[in-house]
């Protein structure tokens, strides 16, 4: 897929494999905001999120010159960022025993009451449903990419997403979002 600078992620990966530092920098510039948002979702701390992004891209850099992109770069980066974030949180002892709590811990507060109620409902979803919902609609990932990032079958992703949407449809605080779609 061509990007604004004319080079796809695949082309940039190949150039990076050949030793072109500008190609890796272009990958970093293209994906750092998404990576930072994801890391922030896990940590709730902007500085920690940026450290995690740095660690994730250092890890990616270490995969060159033999790195092969078999799906979207975000599909590769998602579990890397998640694992680095959870590892850092475990080390800092800021989570109890349930790493699942972290998935909503970093969400920024919303201004309006309507948006807050939607965020509150999303926060009540089981973590496996919430994670898939956020990956699909916040991170705009394809079902196949979500499955690859989480190392689960596509059917599992579909089931989790279905259950998350069903729960949102059934909650009184979110009914109007679904009525508008009908």
C-alpha positions as CSV (number, residue, x, y, z in Angstrom):
1,X,0.0,0.0,0.0
2,X,1.5,3.4,-1.0
3,X,1.8,6.0,1.7
4,X,2.0,9.8,1.5
5,X,5.7,9.8,0.9
6,X,5.3,7.4,-2.0
7,X,6.9,4.4,-0.3
8,X,4.9,1.6,1.3
9,X,5.9,0.0,4.6
10,X,7.1,-3.1,2.6
11,X,9.3,-0.9,0.4
12,X,10.7,0.8,3.5
13,X,11.4,-2.5,5.2
14,X,13.2,-3.8,2.1
15,X,15.3,-0.5,2.0
16,X,16.0,-0.9,5.7
17,X,17.1,-4.5,5.1
18,X,19.6,-3.1,2.6
19,X,21.0,-0.6,5.2
20,X,19.1,2.6,4.4
21,X,18.8,4.5,7.7
22,X,16.3,7.0,6.1
23,X,13.9,4.1,5.4
24,X,13.9,3.0,9.0
25,X,13.4,6.6,10.1
26,X,10.4,6.9,7.7
27,X,8.9,3.8,9.3
28,X,9.5,5.3,12.8
29,X,8.0,8.7,11.8
30,X,5.0,7.0,10.2
31,X,4.1,4.8,13.1
32,X,5.4,6.6,16.2
33,X,2.1,8.4,17.0
34,X,0.1,5.2,16.8
35,X,2.7,3.4,18.9
36,X,2.7,6.2,21.5
37,X,-1.1,6.1,21.8
38,X,-1.1,2.4,22.2
39,X,1.7,2.5,24.8
40,X,-0.2,5.3,26.7
41,X,-3.3,3.1,26.7
42,X,-1.3,0.5,28.7
43,X,0.6,2.9,31.0
44,X,-1.4,6.0,31.4
45,X,1.9,8.0,31.5
46,X,3.1,9.9,28.5
47,X,6.8,9.7,29.4
48,X,6.6,6.0,30.0
49,X,4.7,5.6,26.7
50,X,7.5,7.3,24.8
51,X,10.1,5.1,26.5
52,X,8.1,2.1,25.4
53,X,7.9,3.4,21.8
54,X,11.7,3.8,21.8
55,X,12.2,0.3,23.2
56,X,9.8,-1.1,20.6
57,X,11.6,0.5,17.7
58,X,15.0,-0.5,19.0
59,X,13.7,-4.0,19.1
60,X,12.4,-3.6,15.5
61,X,15.8,-2.2,14.4
62,X,17.5,-5.2,15.9
63,X,15.5,-7.5,13.6
64,X,17.2,-5.9,10.5
65,X,18.7,-6.9,8.1
66,X,16.7,-10.1,8.0
67,X,13.3,-8.7,8.9
68,X,10.3,-9.8,6.8
69,X,7.0,-8.0,6.9
70,X,4.3,-10.7,6.6
71,X,1.4,-8.3,7.6
72,X,1.0,-4.7,8.6
73,X,3.8,-3.2,10.6
74,X,1.2,-2.4,13.4
75,X,0.4,-6.1,13.6
76,X,4.1,-6.8,14.3
77,X,4.4,-3.8,16.7
78,X,1.2,-4.4,18.8
79,X,2.4,-7.4,20.8
80,X,5.9,-5.9,21.1
81,X,4.5,-2.7,22.6
82,X,2.0,-4.5,24.8
83,X,4.7,-6.9,26.2
84,X,7.2,-4.1,26.9
85,X,4.5,-2.0,28.6
86,X,3.2,-4.9,30.8
87,X,6.8,-5.9,31.6
88,X,7.6,-2.3,32.7
89,X,4.4,-2.2,34.7
90,X,5.2,-5.5,36.5
91,X,8.7,-4.2,37.3
92,X,7.4,-1.0,38.7
93,X,4.8,-3.0,40.7
94,X,2.0,-0.6,39.6
95,X,-0.4,-3.4,38.8
96,X,-1.8,-6.0,41.2
97,X,-1.9,-9.4,39.7
98,X,-4.2,-8.8,36.8
99,X,-2.5,-7.3,33.8
100,X,-5.9,-7.0,32.2
101,X,-6.7,-4.0,34.3
102,X,-4.1,-2.0,32.4
103,X,-6.0,-2.0,29.1
104,X,-8.2,0.9,30.3
105,X,-5.9,2.5,32.9
106,X,-4.3,4.9,30.4
107,X,-7.4,6.2,28.7
108,X,-7.4,9.9,28.9
109,X,-10.4,11.5,30.6
110,X,-13.1,12.7,28.3
111,X,-14.8,16.1,28.5
112,X,-18.5,15.6,27.7
113,X,-20.9,13.4,29.7
114,X,-21.9,11.5,26.6
115,X,-18.4,10.5,25.7
116,X,-17.6,9.7,29.3
117,X,-20.6,7.3,29.5
118,X,-19.4,5.5,26.4
119,X,-15.9,5.2,27.8
120,X,-17.4,4.0,31.1
121,X,-19.3,1.3,29.3
122,X,-16.2,0.2,27.3
123,X,-14.3,0.1,30.5
124,X,-16.7,-2.4,32.0
125,X,-16.2,-4.9,29.1
126,X,-14.1,-7.9,29.9
127,X,-10.5,-7.2,28.9
128,X,-10.4,-9.6,26.1
129,X,-13.4,-8.0,24.5
130,X,-12.2,-4.4,25.2
131,X,-8.8,-5.1,23.7
132,X,-10.3,-6.4,20.4
133,X,-12.8,-3.6,20.3
134,X,-10.1,-0.9,20.8
135,X,-7.8,-2.6,18.2
136,X,-10.6,-2.7,15.7
137,X,-12.1,0.8,16.1
138,X,-9.4,2.9,17.8
139,X,-6.3,1.4,16.1
140,X,-8.3,0.6,12.9
141,X,-6.8,-2.8,12.5
142,X,-8.2,-5.5,10.3
143,X,-9.6,-8.6,11.9
144,X,-6.8,-10.7,10.4
145,X,-4.2,-8.3,11.8
146,X,-5.8,-8.4,15.2
147,X,-5.7,-12.2,15.1
148,X,-2.0,-12.2,14.1
149,X,-1.1,-9.6,16.8
150,X,-2.9,-11.5,19.5
151,X,-1.9,-15.0,18.2
152,X,-5.5,-16.2,18.1
153,X,-7.7,-17.4,15.3
154,X,-9.7,-14.9,13.3
155,X,-12.9,-16.6,14.6
156,X,-11.9,-15.8,18.1
157,X,-11.4,-12.2,17.2
158,X,-14.8,-12.1,15.5
159,X,-16.4,-13.7,18.6
160,X,-14.8,-11.3,21.0
161,X,-15.8,-8.3,18.8
162,X,-19.3,-9.6,18.5
163,X,-19.6,-10.0,22.3
164,X,-18.2,-6.5,22.9
165,X,-20.6,-4.9,20.5
166,X,-23.5,-6.9,21.9
167,X,-22.7,-5.7,25.4
168,X,-22.5,-2.1,24.1
169,X,-25.9,-2.5,22.3
170,X,-27.5,-3.8,25.4
171,X,-26.3,-1.1,27.8
172,X,-28.8,1.8,28.3
173,X,-26.0,4.3,28.2
174,X,-25.0,3.4,24.6
175,X,-28.4,2.5,23.1
176,X,-28.6,5.8,21.1
177,X,-25.3,5.1,19.3
178,X,-26.9,1.9,17.8
179,X,-30.3,3.4,17.1
180,X,-28.6,6.0,14.8
181,X,-27.2,3.1,12.8
182,X,-30.6,1.5,12.1
